[in-house]
Amino acid sequence: MSYAVSSALQKAVFTTLTGDAALAALVGTAIFDAPPSGTVPTTYVTLGPEEVRDLSDKSGHGARHDFSVSVVTDADGFQAAKDVAGAVSDALMAGLPALERGRVITLNFLKARARREEAGQIRRIDLTFRARVHDD
């Protein structure tokens, strides 16, 4: 197994999201590598947890990365969060740039979970994507 591609994958995901015009139209620059501190934007996107499993084979080192991207908003209802989540999904499914190390074999949407937090004041959607990478 190689976890070495993880950083390159995260950079590519972040670059894709911050460079997407449709997503920027919805959240501006409120796309973070970690949950924001201080004054929190009304709606924002943040990279979340990742789980990695070995998928090495005779062709070399590889791994399956299940990673989350979260949409958080204090807007009423889930519509705004779902619009942003759709834009996140569209951006990632359009493809990632070349990785600094390794390459993406596949990238797929795996699942989503929408819920209310903080006594119903916050809406959150956690999108999970699965990337298979090979460490060339």
C-alpha positions, 0 to 999 in steps of 0.5 A: 500500500501507498498512502503517499498519493493522499496529499496529491489527491487532496490538493487536486480535489481542493484545486478543482473545487476552488477553481469551479465557476458554478461552485464559486457562484454559490459560495464565493471563496468559502471553500476550506481545507478545514472547518473555518474559525472566527466569523463563519460564512453563511454557507461553506464547503470544507474537505472532510475525513478520508479512509484509505485501503490498500489496492496494490496489485502486481502492477504496483502500489495503489489505494482506494480513498473514500473522502468526504466533502461537506456543505454547511449552511445556516440557510433555511431548509436544505435547498441551498445546501443541496444546490451547493452539494450538486455543484461540488459533485458536478465539479469533481465528476468533471475530473481532477487535474493531474496529480503531483504524484501518482494518478487517479484511476477512477473517481466516483460519487459514493453516498451523501448524508443530509442532516440538521445540527445545532438544534436544527439551526445548521444544515449539513450535507456530507458527500463521500467520493471514492478515488482509486489511485495508483502510485506510479 
